[in-house]
Amino acid sequence: MKKRERYKKIISGAEVLLLMALHTYLYATLWYSYYSALIPKRLQFYRRGHWAVIAMYILVLWLFTKLYGGFKVGYLRLFDVIYSQFLSLFCSNVVLYIQICMLTRDYVTPIPLFVMTGIQACIILLWVFGCRFLYMKLYPPRNLLLVYGEKTPVDFINKINARKDKYFIKKKIHVSEGMEKIKAAIAECEAVMICETASHPRNEVLKYCFIHSVRTYVVPKVTDLMLMGSDEIHLFDTPLLMSRNQGLSGEQAAVKRLMDIVLGLIACVIAAPFMLVIAIAIKVYDRGPVFYKQIRLTRDGKEFEIYKFRSMSVDAEKGGARLAMKNDSRVTPVGKVIRNLHLDELPQLFNILKGEMSFVGPRPERPEIFEQYKKELPEFEFRLKVKAGLTGYAQVYGKYNTTPRDKVKLDVAYIEHYSVWLDLKLMLLTFKILFQKENTEGVDQNQTTALKGKKN
């Protein structure tokens, strides 16, 4: 298997080229046989003009597919790859139709485009299943050795077991058993997964795996993520890592605020009709208030009042503050729809325009829940380094019921790697999770917060 690993990127690259070649052929055929003839004669293209139009479409399709992970056949679940491919195809073909209308200076019929999209969808299905079959034949699930410290990481093991198509935990060993037993266990496995261990034993395992060329996966600590965002400095002949630990710089904050205002105004105009329909539906259902206001925390622990469309019954929190549960009976029929589509969050556009929130950042927590998390996990306060967001790293790569520890890690990763391009990427990726049910899944019935291991 180690020999085959060397050719994995070559194989995946060839698969991508095949898919893009088929898309190119389909669009070129459609363009030359139908849409190019609709361009006014005085604006007709020469040969290179046609090539440019086709190349532009393929570039847009490739960028969307790359962004949404549609090429990650062996990395994502089968359904996720298909979903990513279809979403990329939809976005690209919408852009394509707009481009065609601009070139022809008219609203042309989209029927030929629909036919092409249907053929593309069939090709995608054949491509995904074919690539998946080839991947599983060449790269069967990897036998893992799980090295752990503290208590047994049950939640993490459950996550790994959910991907039996990719990983198989062959052995588990606690760091207290010593390096000799760990080395012997490593020899029986193909890769090592290190989870929740102290720095010294972890470093020893890492060094041993490095020397013997053993693939290693490490669950990072919060401090590891802080170091990952450090700047490398070469003042001396000793490497230095500098962590600024200040959140966003002045110029980053200014650009982010300008982007929030511009995009916020555009989003309000686009969302206005949807907000009106939702408001009427909520009011008609139970005559209760349309909006739900709640105190949340933003940068530096500052409190503000967040706006949401009410998705629960009026007396939903008469027993105290708690997160939404799985199959929560407090959620109204209208609430189920708007929560699943994340439309209950639309009024937060006003929070963004007021400067209390940003489009991208850590999701704001309620003060009382924040204090509970902070008692169990002091590092939870690190999330307050930047302004709270409508969407964020933890929302795109996590779930509603992601544990506080994992939320901190995801949000610290965002803070340490912040850039305008990262914000734009996360906003685009947010569209991908809108229709994924697991991202809105509540906590268990015996939980009031996302803390695990006890009733809280």
N, C-alpha and C positions, 0 to 999 in steps of 0.2 A: 504493500500500500504506500510505503514511503516513496518508492520510485514513481508511482502514479501521481503523487502529490505535486511533483515537479511540473507536471503537464496540466494541472487543473485549470490554470488561467488560460492556457492555450486552447483547451477544450471549450471552456465557457466563452472565450472570445470568438471562437468559430461558430458557436451556437448563436451568439448575438448577431454576428455578421449575416448568418443565414436568415434570421428573422427580419433584419432590417432590409436585406436584399429583396425579400418577398414583399414587404411593405412598399419599397421603392418601385418595384415592378407594377404593383396594383395601382399606385397613385399615378405613375407615369402613363399607364394605359388610360386611366380615367381622364387625366389632364389632356393628353393629346387627342383622345377620341371624342371628348365632349366639351369640357369647360374652356379650353384655350380658344375654341372657335367663337365663344361668346364675347371675347374681348373686342371692343370697337376697332375697326380697321386702322384708324389712324394711330392706335396704340399697340398694334400687333407686335409680338416679340419676334426677335431673331432666335436662332438656335440656342445661344448662350442664355438668353432670357428665360427660355423654357427650363433649361438646366438649373438656373438659379431658383426658380419657383419650386421645382421638385426637391432640390437640395435643402431649401428652407423648411419644407414640410418634414423631411426626414430628420433634420437637426432638431426641430421642435419636438417631434415624437421621441427621439432619442433622449432629449433632456428631461422630458416629463417621465419617461420610463425609468431613467436613471434616478431621478429624484424620488419617485415612489417605490423604488426597489423592485421593479418588474423583471430585472435580470437576475435576481438573487434566487435562482432555482433551488440550490442546495442549502441555502441559508434560511429562507423563510418557509413557513408552512405552505402546502400546496394551494390551499384556498387563498392565502395572502398574496401569492405570486399572481394567481389568476385575477384576483381583485385589483391588484396594482396595475397589471397589464390593461385591463378593461378601463380603469380610471384614466390611465395615461392615454389610451386610444380615444376616449371621449373628449378629454381636454384638448388633445392635438387636433381632432377633427372639428371641434368648435372653432379653434384658431384658424384652421384651414378654410372653413366656410366663410369666416369673416374676411380672410385674405382674398378669396375668390370674388366675393361681393365688391371688395375695394378695387380689384383689378378690372372687373367687368363693369364697375360703376352702376350696378343694378342688383336687386334681390333675386338671385337665380334660384331655380328649384333645387332643393337638397336631396331629391329622390336618388339620383345616381350615387351621391355620397353615402346615403343610407345603405344602398346595395353593397358598396365597397366596404363599409363598416361591418356589415354582416359577414362578408367573406373574410375580412381581417380577424373578426372574432373567432371564426372557425379555425383559421390558421393558428391563432394564438393558443387555442385549446390543444390542438395537435402538437404544437411546439412545446408547450409547458409539460404535457404528459410524456412526450418523447424524451425531452431533456431530463425530466425527473426519473424516468426509467433508466436512462443511461447513467445518471449520477448515482443512483442507488446500486447499480451493478458495479460501477467502478469504485465508489466510495461508500461502503456499508457503514452502519453506525460505529462510531469510534469507542473503543473500550477505555473507560476513564478510571483513574485512581483519584478518589476524593480525599484530599488532605484537609482536615479541619481542626480548629481549636475551640475553646470555650464549650458551649453546648452543641449538640448535633444540629446542624442547620436544616431542620425538617422542611421549612418552606422552600428553601433553595433546592433541596433534593426533589421536591414535588415539581418544581419548575423544570428541572432537567428531565425528569421522568415523562413530562408532557411532550418532550421532543425525542421519543425513542427512535424516530427515523434518523436522528443525527447523533445522539449520545446514548451510551449505556454505561451505567456505573457498575464496574466489575468488582471494585473493592473500595472500602472506606477505612481510613486510618486516622487516629487522633495523633496530633504532634507529640503528645507526651510519650508515645511508644518509642520515640528516638529515631535518629537518622538511619541507623542500620536497617531497621525494619521497614522504614519508608523507602530506602534504596532498593531493598529486595522486592517490595510491592511495585515500585516503578518499573522494574524489569519485566513484570508480568502484564503491563498495560501499554497502551499506545499513546496516552496523553495523561497529563496531571491537571486536576482542578484544585486550586487552593482557595479556601473559603474561611473567613473569620479567624485568622491566626495572628498571633503576635508577630512583630516585625522580625525578630531574630530567627525563629524557626522557619518563617516564610522565606527569608533571604537565603537561608541555607539550602532549602529545597530548590529555589530559583537558580542558584549557582550550579547545583548538581545537574539540573535539567539543561541548563545552558551548555555545560561542558559536554554532556552526552546527547545533545541535539534532540531533546524530548520536548514535544509541543506542550506548552503550559498555558492554562487559563487562570487568571487571578481575579477574584472579586475584590475590587479596590476599596480601600478605606477612604473616608472623606479627605484626609490629609494627602492621600495619593492623588486625588483629583485636583487638589489645590496645587500640588507640584507640577501636574501635567499642564497647567496654565501658566507656568513660570517662564520668564525670559532667560535664555542662556547668555551668560556674560563671560567674556574672555579677557579679563583684565590681567590675570596672572597665568602661570602655567598650571594652575589648579582650576578645573571647571567650577563655575558658580551658577546656581539657580536663584533668580530673584522673583519673589512673589510680592506684588505691589499691595495686595490685600485692601484695596480701596473701592472695590466695586467698579462702576463705570467711570471713565475719565470725563473731564468737563466737555470735551468735544464730542465724545460718544453720547453723552447724555443730551447734548443740544441737538444732534442729528436725530437721535431716537425720538425726542419730543416733537421735532418738526415732522417726522414721518408719521407719528401718531395723529397729529392734527390733520394733515393732508388726507391720510387714509381713513381717518375717523369721519371726516366730512363726507367723503365719497361713499363710505359704507352706510352712513345714516340715510343718504338719498336712496341708495339701492334697497336698503332694508325697510324703508318706511312703509311700503304696501304690506309686507309680511307682518310687520309689527302691528299694523292696524287690524289685520285679520285675526291675529293671535289675541289681541286685547279684547276684541268683540267676542271671540269664542270663550275666553275665560269668564267674562262678565255674564254671558248668556247662561253658562253652565250652572253656577251657584250664586250669582249676584254678589260675590265677594270682591275684594279689591283686586285690581289687575296686576299691580306691582307688589313685589315683596322686597322690603328693605331690611338690611342686616348690617351690623357693625363688623368690619373686617380690618385686618392689619396690612399695611403696605410698608414701604421703605422706612427703615429705622424704627419700626414698631408704631408708626403713626396710624391712628384709627381713622376710618372713613366709613361712610354709609354706602354699601354696594346696592345696585339696582338689579332686580331680576324679574322676569315674568313669574307670577305665582304658579307653581306646578303641583302644590299640595293643598290639602284641605285647610281652611282658615285656622283651625285649632291644632295643627299638626305638631306643634312643639309645646303643648300644654304641660308635658312631662319633663321638659328641659331640652337643651340643645343636644342634637345628635346628627350624625351623617345619615344619608339615605341608605336604606337596607335593600337587600335583594328581595324582589317581589314586595316592595313596600306598599302596604294598604293605604297609606296616607296620600299617595300620589293619585291625582284625579285623572280621568280618561284623557282630558285635554293635556294634562301635565305629562302623561306617558309619551304622547307624541312629541311634544316640544322638548322634553328631556332627551329622548332618543336621538333627536336631530340637533340637540344642543341649542335650539332656538330660544330657550328660556334665558340664555346669556345675552341676547341682543341688546337689552337696555344698558348693559355695561359699556356700550359705545359712548354713552353720556358721561360715565365715570372717566373714560379715556380722554374725552374732550376737556373735561374739568381738570385733568392733570393728576387725578388720584390713582389712575392705573395706566398701564401701557398695553399695547397689543400683545406683546410677548414679555413674559416674566413668570416668576413663581406664582402659583395660584394663591390668592389671599385666604388666610385662615381666620376663623373666629377667635377672638381673644381667649375665651375659656378653653377651647380645644387646643389652641396654641400652647397654653400653659401646661395642659396635660402632656402634650408631646415633649415639651421642653424638660419636664421633670424626668421623663424616661430617656430623653435624648437631648442633652444640652446643645449639641451641634445644630439642632433644628432652627436656632436663631440665625444661623448663617444665611438662610434664605432671605432675610430682611436687608441684605446688602444692596438690593436693587428694588425698583418699584414693582408692585404686583402686576400680573398680566392676565389678559383674557384667555390666552393660550400660552403654552410654554413647553419646555423640554420634557418636564415630567408628564404633561398631558399627551404629548405626541408619542413618547417612548414608554410611558407608563399607563396606568388606568386610574379610574376614580378611587378604587380601594387599594391602590399601591401603598405599601407600608411607609410610615414617616421616615424610617432610615433610608429607604430607597429613594423617596422624594428628595431628601436632602442631597443625596449623591447626584441625582439627575440635575437638580437646580444649581448645585455648586459647579457641576460640569458646564452648565450654561453660562454662569457668571464668569468662570475662568476662561471660557473660549468665546466670549461675546464678540460679535461683529454685526454690522448691518446685514451682511449676506446671510448670517446665521438666522437673524430675525425673519428675513424674507423666506428662507428655506422652511422654517418652522411654521410660518403662516400658510405656505402652500401645502405642507404636510398635514396641516390641520384638516384640510378638506378630505384627506384620505381616511381619517378616523371618525368622520361625522356619522358614517353608516355602519361602524363596527360596534356591535352591541357590548362587547367585553369592556370597552372604554367607558361605558356609563354604568357598569355593574356596581351595585352598592356593596356595603360591608355585610358581614354575616348578621343573623338575627340577634346574636348575643353580644354584639358590639355597638357602642355608641360613637366610637371613633375608629380610625384605621389601625390602632395598636393591636397587635396580635398576642396571643398567649394567655390572655385573661379577659374576663368580662370587665368592661371599663365604662 
